[in-house]
Amino acid sequence: MATTYLPRITVADHEALRFLVDNFPTNSHEKWLHLQAKEIANWEKNGWEVVLIDISADDFVRYCRETGASPSFHTFRGIASARAIGKFD
């Protein structure tokens, strides 16, 4: 079974990330959880295992600073995978 890694965020970090991440998709944590639940269901329906990885606003800022990555939503999502495979701690 293939695995995908998705970021899990707290309410407080959601508020900070809304202003840090380019094109962050929602303005409320509740809406974020709703969209993520739909995405998880879609991945699982297609045979993938979904693992949620805790990511904070501080993690995002540090990752961008250390790697030179743009502060995009793509970068934000990529941090979960980088953390899962040991490339970012």
N, C-alpha and C positions, 0 to 999 in steps of 0.2 A: 504494500500500500504506500503510495506517495504521500509526502507530508508537506504542508504549507505552514508557514509561521506568520501570524498576524499580531499586530501590537494591541496590547490591553492597556488602557489608560484610566487614571482616576479622574474624578470630577474636577479637582483642582488643576491637574495637569491639562485636562481638556481645555479649560479656560485659557491657560497660558499658550498652549499649542495653537489655538485659533489665531493668535497674533504672530506666532513664530513660523508657522508652516504655510508656504505659498499654496493656495488653492485647497486649504483644509475644508472638507466637505460639509461640515455642519456647524451650527452655532449653539447647539445644546448637546449636553452629554447624553441625554435621553435619546435624542435623534441618532447620535453616533452609535449607541448600543443597538438601536433598531436596525440601522443599516448594516452593522456588523453581523447581527444575528441572521439577516437575510443572506449576507455573503457567506457566512459559515455554512448555512444550510445548503447553499449552492455547491460549495466545495465538497461537502460530505455527500451530496446527492451524486456527484461525479466520481465518487470513490476515493476521495482524499481524506487523510487525517488532518485535522486542524489543531495546531498547538498555539495557544495564546501566550505571548511573551510580554512581561511588564516593561513598558517604556515610559520614561518621564520626560518632562520638558527639559530638564537638565541634561538627560541623556542625549536628546536631540541636538541641543546647542553644542555639547561636547563633541558629538559625532561629526557635526558639520565643521567645527573648528579643527579637529584632528585630521579629518580626511580631505577637507577642502570641498566637500560635496555642497551642492546648492540646497537651500532650505525648502525643498519641494516636498509635495506629498509622496512622491515616489521614493525620495530619500527616507522620509519618515517610516514608510512601510518596510523599506529595506533594512532598517536597523534591527527589526525583529529577527530577520533571517541571519544577519551578521552576528547577532548575539547568540542565536541558537547553535550556530556552527563554530562558535568560539573565536570569531574575528573581531568582536567588540565586547568589552566587559565593562 
